[in-house]
């Protein structure tokens, strides 16, 4: 084996220069590492408590430092809800389209790597019959001849300064962006299904309560009308009862419209047509998760797919700077061909018909009107913009967590107050109904107490639904556990990103 010292001096200098320039390609652009972000002591303007106030007998615990929960919707302890989420994840056309787009992007990456890092070899054949122009001095004869050629051609461009490698790395990072976006779409679909199912159940309960309120108001209006006809009440009292009943009736169609719209949206999320919307869940059968993880800010950068997508976009922009820089340096290509050719089949197939060629091409950009420098400056500016976008994505994620934490605290407080009010109103209603049955109070008093109870119950239903949906929002805000944590199944984005990296390595 020849040693490096055995090469001639000028060749050693050439090899050393090429090696130095190849190593310099590593520093042609930024390293793509995300910028350092502030690590707040707590997410919101106020430090979050360790738990919420008790509401409906349940106190939610905020477990700071806990890991994100992959299939968090199962904590609601509803088989019907689990079935809806599983159906949506299987049948959603939007999710299927995103998955196929990701697969197509990965194949495009494989194609680019194969064409840029490996030599190309092509086989070609040609058979032509030609007519040459007659030469007057040689006579008027027309010359006819055949050409038969078969060739194997090879071409390879050396990636001396890493332009191809960096371009492949940029495309791989963009495929990873799509992978994390696919995970974000999958998680958003699950959260939307849970939210729609809870909202539909809450609206259904509100409609039932409102319908009872409308019935009570209509009964009261009819009684007031009869009493007015007897002269027992004033005309203003009669009009007031009529107005109250009409106002309640007017609120019912809007509630039903919201309910149907939510059911239709849920059906589409599941991959169904709106006429096949699922039946409503029972609000009382949904259990509020008592322990909610609060991922620390430093860990949130690894669990949120939107932050991971921004990180991958940052790496792609950094690689683009390297590509724009490498394009300013020389390019070396080798080409070779071998085959058979001749003016007749016997000659083309004989040893006399052997043809071959080999060559090298070296090019160095000298003057492109400033285009190459402008392209590099544009790549640098794009990278700087991507850095700012990454920072904004992280800050928005922190805000998302802070908002949902605050919402859960306030939901518990409002629900607790609404629950106390509903229990008190129900107690008054029960006592008044008992006295009415004994003849101690008129029917109007019983109706009035029931109206107060039903209105208090409406508030309780609203805050119950809000607490359930905001809990889902907080689980969604926590992201997905990283795939490298023991005992945690790899999320789709991590698996897709790993496949992308395998393509890049192979």
Order of alpha helices (4+ residues) and beta strands (2+ residues): alpha-beta-alpha-alpha-beta-beta-alpha-alpha-beta-alpha-alpha-beta-alpha-beta-alpha-alpha-alpha
